[in-house]
Amino acid sequence: MGEDLQKILITEEQIDSRLAELAAQIDKDYEGKDILVVGVLKGAVMVMADLVRKIHTPLTMDWMAVSSYGSGTKSSGVVRILKDLETDLEGRHVLIVEDIIDSGLTLSWLKSNLESRGPASVQIATLLRKPEAATVDIHVEYVGFDIANEFVVGYGLDYAEKYRNLPFIGTLAPHVYGG
């Protein structure tokens, strides 16, 4: 993969340290509450696994898969649920965990969908956010890193289903995606 990568943006150590900080804040904010942590497949697998291991507050986990990308790199704005939650949200404190927020369209739709199911609260945690790419205003309680509007891979993020296993966040060389 060496020639495919242009640069490393965020190291494995930086990710680990920032997730520990976010977990400490989540523990403080949810003290005395039970959390349902909802991971968004597939990208959030790494973030969710590492984040929940650092949280000391009682929690349960569930997963959703939604699609708004198709085969491209831009959100279509049309969201489909590919795998729904198995957990009833009524009265629960829900924490959505995302890998990255680009336009915010998918996450905005997802948050509204989950709020319609009667939870006590719905909050959002994301490893990465691209403020320049936002097309909708969505409040995100826990942000790991704000990054520039460039295509990134690693730590769960992919290009054509590859590079998810990299332990860091990096950018691809233009020859990989024809950029």
C-alpha positions in Angstrom: 0.0 0.0 0.0 3.0 2.3 0.3 2.9 3.8 -3.1 -0.9 4.3 -2.9 -0.6 6.7 0.1 0.3 10.3 -0.3 0.6 11.2 3.4 -0.4 10.3 6.9 -2.7 13.0 8.4 -3.4 11.5 11.8 -1.2 8.8 13.5 -2.4 5.8 15.4 -1.1 7.4 18.6 -3.0 10.6 18.0 -6.2 8.6 17.3 -5.8 6.6 20.5 -5.1 9.7 22.6 -8.1 11.6 21.2 -10.4 8.7 21.7 -9.4 8.5 25.4 -10.2 12.2 25.8 -13.6 11.7 24.1 -14.4 8.7 26.3 -13.6 10.7 29.4 -16.0 13.4 28.3 -18.7 10.8 27.5 -18.2 9.2 30.9 -18.7 12.6 32.5 -21.7 13.6 30.4 -23.5 10.2 30.8 -22.7 9.7 34.5 -25.5 7.6 36.1 -27.1 6.8 32.7 -27.0 3.7 30.6 -25.9 4.4 27.0 -26.9 2.6 23.8 -24.0 3.1 21.4 -25.0 2.8 17.8 -22.2 2.2 15.3 -22.7 3.0 11.6 -21.3 0.2 9.5 -18.9 -0.3 8.0 -16.6 2.7 8.6 -17.3 3.1 12.3 -16.2 -0.4 13.3 -12.6 0.7 14.3 -13.7 3.9 16.0 -16.5 2.2 17.9 -14.4 -0.8 19.0 -11.6 1.4 20.4 -13.9 4.1 21.8 -16.2 1.8 23.8 -13.3 0.0 25.4 -12.3 3.4 26.8 -15.8 4.3 28.2 -16.4 3.2 31.8 -20.2 4.1 31.8 -22.5 1.1 31.4 -23.4 0.6 27.8 -24.9 -1.7 25.2 -24.1 -1.7 21.5 -26.0 -2.1 18.3 -25.2 -1.5 14.6 -26.9 0.2 11.7 -25.9 0.1 8.0 -27.2 3.0 5.9 -26.2 3.9 2.3 -26.2 7.2 0.6 -23.0 6.9 -1.5 -23.6 4.3 -4.2 -20.2 3.6 -5.9 -19.0 7.2 -5.9 -17.2 9.4 -3.4 -20.0 12.0 -3.0 -23.2 11.6 -1.0 -26.4 11.2 -3.1 -28.5 12.6 -0.2 -30.9 9.6 -0.6 -30.5 7.3 2.4 -31.5 3.7 2.6 -31.4 1.5 5.7 -29.5 -1.7 4.8 -29.4 -3.0 8.4 -31.6 -1.6 11.1 -31.2 -1.7 14.9 -32.3 -4.7 16.9 -32.8 -2.6 20.0 -35.9 -0.7 21.1 -34.8 3.0 21.6 -37.8 4.0 23.8 -36.4 6.0 26.7 -32.8 5.1 25.9 -29.8 7.5 25.7 -28.4 6.9 22.2 -24.9 7.8 21.1 -24.3 7.5 17.4 -20.7 6.7 16.5 -19.5 7.7 13.1 -16.1 7.5 11.3 -16.4 10.7 9.3 -18.9 13.5 8.7 -18.7 15.0 5.2 -21.9 16.8 4.0 -23.8 15.7 7.1 -26.8 14.7 5.0 -26.8 11.0 5.9 -26.2 11.7 9.6 -28.9 14.4 9.8 -31.3 11.9 8.3 -30.2 9.1 10.6 -30.4 11.3 13.7 -34.0 12.4 12.8 -34.9 8.7 12.1 -33.6 7.6 15.5 -35.2 10.6 17.4 -38.6 9.5 15.9 -38.3 6.2 17.9 -38.7 7.8 21.3 -35.3 7.8 22.9 -34.4 10.0 25.9 -31.6 11.6 23.9 -29.6 11.2 20.7 -26.0 12.5 20.6 -23.3 12.1 18.0 -19.6 11.1 18.3 -17.3 11.1 15.2 -13.7 10.6 14.7 -13.4 13.0 11.8 -15.4 16.0 10.6 -14.9 18.1 7.4 -16.4 21.5 8.2 -15.8 22.8 4.7 -17.9 19.9 3.2 -21.0 20.5 5.4 -24.2 21.2 3.5 -26.5 20.8 6.5 -26.1 22.2 10.0 -25.9 19.3 12.5 -24.7 19.5 16.1 -22.0 17.0 16.9 -21.2 16.6 20.6 -18.0 14.7 20.3 -15.5 15.4 17.5 -12.1 13.7 17.3 -10.5 15.8 14.6 -11.6 18.5 12.1 -9.9 17.9 8.8 -9.7 19.6 5.4 -12.1 18.5 2.6 -10.0 15.8 1.1 -10.5 12.1 0.6 -9.1 10.1 3.4 -8.6 6.4 4.1 -7.6 4.2 7.0 -8.9 3.3 10.4 -12.2 2.0 9.0 -12.4 4.5 6.1 -12.1 2.9 2.6 -11.7 3.5 -1.1 -13.3 0.7 -3.1 -13.4 -1.4 0.2 -9.6 -1.2 0.5 -7.4 0.5 3.1 -9.9 0.1 6.1 -7.2 -1.9 8.0 -4.6 0.9 8.1 -4.1 1.9 11.8 -3.9 5.7 10.9 -5.7 8.2 8.7 -4.0 9.0 5.4 -4.7 10.5 2.0 -4.4 8.5 -1.2 -2.1 9.4 -4.1 -4.1 10.7 -7.0 -3.1 7.8 -9.3 -5.2 5.5 -7.1 -8.5 7.2 -7.7 -7.8 9.0 -11.0 -7.7 12.4 -9.3 
